[in-house]
Amino acid sequence: MSVRQSLLAILDRGACYGSQLRAEYERRTGARVNVGQVYTTLERLERDGLVEGAGVDDEARVLWRPTAAGRDAAREWLSTASLAEGRDEVALKIALAVTLPGADVDGILSVQRTAVQHALASTAGEEGDAVSLAIVHAARRARLEADLRWLDEVERIVAGVSPFGLSEERPRRGRPARSAV
């Protein structure tokens, strides 16, 4: 989940100062965020014209509010489907390991399975006192259970696959050697 977009969506509810925004994010999602990341994100949002200063509160803390563009961006983000895209680091690591001579693929899968099982066990009994936390915990459990099913599938896929060496085909482009001066 994008911290940037989440902060914008929270600010759409009303002006907040940085630590307040951090607390709201954690209260609403159950996820932790570093207060430094919140302030850095606010600075970037301001640079991008999505938030602006809204004065100070009675304790002289700087308040932030979304601009019209920021409100539009938050609302668009909330109404747009989110699919897990981009690099899946675990899948890439395993795909690479399968091709490398000497890589302990079974060991890598075992370590990954143990980590997922441990994380799943730690979710047992997780109950949030708010609906939002219950939703986040249910999603986490569902993803971890899916990870275990995926690891089962990976074990079937890699059974009998042999590693291989470097290709004999060389790309035409590359960085030339530095000349000795």
Secondary structure as the mmCIF struct_conf table of DSSP 4:
data_model
#
loop_
_struct_conf.conf_type_id
_struct_conf.id
_struct_conf.beg_label_comp_id
_struct_conf.beg_label_asym_id
_struct_conf.beg_label_seq_id
_struct_conf.end_label_comp_id
_struct_conf.end_label_asym_id
_struct_conf.end_label_seq_id
HELX_RH_AL_P HELX_RH_AL_P1 VAL A 3 LEU A 11
TURN_TY1_P TURN_TY1_P1 ASP A 12 ARG A 13
BEND BEND1 GLY A 14 GLY A 14
STRN STRN1 CYS A 16 CYS A 16
HELX_RH_AL_P HELX_RH_AL_P2 GLY A 18 THR A 29
BEND BEND2 GLY A 30 GLY A 30
HELX_RH_AL_P HELX_RH_AL_P3 VAL A 35 ARG A 47
TURN_TY1_P TURN_TY1_P2 ASP A 48 GLY A 49
BEND BEND3 LEU A 50 LEU A 50
STRN STRN2 VAL A 51 VAL A 56
TURN_TY1_P TURN_TY1_P3 ASP A 58 GLU A 59
HELX_LH_PP_P HELX_LH_PP_P1 ARG A 61 ARG A 61
STRN STRN3 VAL A 62 PRO A 66
HELX_RH_AL_P HELX_RH_AL_P4 ALA A 68 SER A 79
BEND BEND4 THR A 80 THR A 80
BEND BEND5 GLY A 86 GLY A 86
HELX_RH_AL_P HELX_RH_AL_P5 GLU A 89 THR A 99
BEND BEND6 LEU A 100 LEU A 100
TURN_TY1_P TURN_TY1_P4 PRO A 101 GLY A 102
HELX_RH_AL_P HELX_RH_AL_P6 VAL A 105 THR A 123
TURN_TY1_P TURN_TY1_P5 ALA A 124 GLY A 125
BEND BEND7 ASP A 129 ALA A 130
HELX_RH_AL_P HELX_RH_AL_P7 VAL A 131 VAL A 158
TURN_TY1_P TURN_TY1_P6 ALA A 159 GLY A 160
BEND BEND8 GLU A 168 GLU A 168
BEND BEND9 ARG A 172 ARG A 172
HELX_LH_PP_P HELX_LH_PP_P2 ARG A 175 ALA A 180
#
